[in-house]
Amino acid sequence: MTAMNVVRFRVKPGCEQQFIDAHRAMRPKFKGFIGGNVIKNGDRTFCIVAEWRSFDALAAARSEMIGLLDSLRDLLEDLGGGLGMTDPVSGDVVVKLEVPRVARKTAKKKSRAKKSSAKKTKAARRKRR
């Protein structure tokens, strides 16, 4: 099974977009990193949810992750309650929840239809120019 880590942050007032842009520009190359998402879950509060090939890979990348965090510290506010700038949790995935196969096929068809429609609209706009 894979492993996940979740880190909660609070951004200083007026720094939300800078925090988001910094993450958009990041291209993490941690060994064993599968991918992740930045979630806005409150006023100036964000979480990063990342997936890893294994808990060992996650643990091995901690010093590199701290290096990335150091580049963002000026944007962050203390969470209070003795937590500091971050509230991290991590562990092995014990159950993977998946969409049933039929629902996945339906979602893929809708996605393809939407992309096709968008391409046709774009082509029509180019012709009008």
C-alpha positions as CSV (number, residue, x, y, z in Angstrom):
1,M,0.0,0.0,0.0
2,T,1.0,3.6,-0.4
3,A,1.4,6.2,2.3
4,M,-0.1,9.7,2.7
5,N,0.9,12.8,4.5
6,V,-1.3,15.8,5.3
7,V,0.1,19.1,6.4
8,R,-2.1,22.0,7.6
9,F,-0.9,25.6,7.3
10,R,-2.3,29.1,8.1
11,V,-1.1,31.8,5.7
12,K,-0.5,35.4,6.9
13,P,-3.2,37.9,5.8
14,G,-2.7,39.0,2.2
15,C,-0.4,36.1,1.4
16,E,-2.9,33.5,0.1
17,Q,-2.3,34.0,-3.6
18,Q,1.5,34.1,-3.1
19,F,1.2,30.7,-1.2
20,I,-0.9,29.2,-4.0
21,D,1.3,30.5,-6.8
22,A,4.4,29.1,-5.0
23,H,2.8,25.7,-4.9
24,R,1.8,25.9,-8.6
25,A,5.4,26.6,-9.5
26,M,6.8,23.7,-7.5
27,R,7.9,20.6,-9.3
28,P,8.7,18.2,-6.4
29,K,11.2,15.5,-7.4
30,F,11.1,13.5,-4.2
31,K,11.9,9.9,-4.7
32,G,8.7,7.9,-4.2
33,F,6.4,10.9,-4.5
34,I,3.3,10.1,-6.5
35,G,1.5,13.4,-6.3
36,G,-0.6,15.7,-4.2
37,N,-3.1,18.5,-3.8
38,V,-3.3,21.8,-2.0
39,I,-6.7,22.3,-0.5
40,K,-8.1,25.6,0.9
41,N,-10.1,24.5,3.9
42,G,-10.8,27.8,5.7
43,D,-10.0,31.4,5.9
44,R,-6.3,31.5,5.2
45,T,-6.0,27.8,6.0
46,F,-4.7,25.2,3.6
47,C,-3.8,21.6,3.7
48,I,-1.4,19.7,1.5
49,V,-2.3,16.0,0.9
50,A,0.4,14.0,-0.7
51,E,0.7,10.3,-1.8
52,W,3.8,8.3,-1.6
53,R,4.9,4.9,-2.9
54,S,5.7,3.8,0.7
55,F,6.1,5.2,4.2
56,D,9.8,4.7,3.9
57,A,9.9,7.0,0.8
58,L,7.9,9.6,2.7
59,A,10.3,9.4,5.7
60,A,13.3,9.6,3.4
61,A,12.1,12.8,1.8
62,R,11.4,14.7,5.1
63,S,14.5,16.8,5.0
64,E,13.8,17.8,1.4
65,M,10.2,18.7,2.4
66,I,11.5,20.8,5.3
67,G,13.7,22.6,2.8
68,L,10.7,23.5,0.7
69,L,8.8,24.5,3.8
70,D,11.7,26.8,4.7
71,S,11.2,28.7,1.4
72,L,7.6,29.4,2.5
73,R,8.0,30.2,6.1
74,D,7.7,34.0,5.6
75,L,4.2,33.4,4.3
76,L,3.0,31.3,7.2
77,E,1.5,32.2,10.6
78,D,1.8,30.2,13.8
79,L,-1.2,27.9,14.2
80,G,-1.2,28.3,18.0
81,G,-1.7,25.7,20.6
82,G,2.0,24.8,20.6
83,L,1.8,23.5,17.0
84,G,4.1,26.0,15.3
85,M,3.8,26.7,11.6
86,T,2.5,23.3,10.5
87,D,0.2,20.5,11.7
88,P,1.5,17.4,9.9
89,V,0.2,13.8,10.0
90,S,1.3,10.8,8.0
91,G,0.8,7.1,7.7
92,D,0.3,4.0,5.6
93,V,-2.9,3.7,3.6
94,V,-4.9,0.9,5.1
95,V,-8.0,1.1,2.9
96,K,-8.2,2.6,-0.6
97,L,-11.7,3.8,-1.6
98,E,-12.4,3.6,-5.3
99,V,-15.2,4.6,-7.6
100,P,-17.1,1.5,-8.9
101,R,-16.1,0.5,-12.4
102,V,-19.4,1.5,-14.0
103,A,-19.2,5.0,-12.5
104,R,-15.6,5.4,-13.7
105,K,-16.6,4.5,-17.3
106,T,-19.5,7.0,-17.2
107,A,-17.2,9.7,-15.8
108,K,-14.6,9.1,-18.6
109,K,-17.2,9.3,-21.3
110,K,-18.5,12.6,-19.9
111,S,-15.0,13.9,-19.7
112,R,-14.2,13.0,-23.3
113,A,-17.5,14.6,-24.5
114,K,-16.7,17.8,-22.6
115,K,-13.2,17.9,-24.0
116,S,-14.5,17.3,-27.5
117,S,-17.1,20.1,-27.1
118,A,-14.5,22.5,-25.9
119,K,-12.2,21.7,-28.9
120,K,-15.1,22.4,-31.3
121,T,-15.9,25.7,-29.6
122,K,-12.3,26.7,-29.8
123,A,-12.1,25.8,-33.5
124,A,-15.3,27.8,-34.2
125,R,-13.9,30.8,-32.4
126,R,-10.7,30.6,-34.6
127,K,-12.8,30.5,-37.8
128,R,-14.7,33.6,-36.8
129,R,-11.4,35.6,-36.4
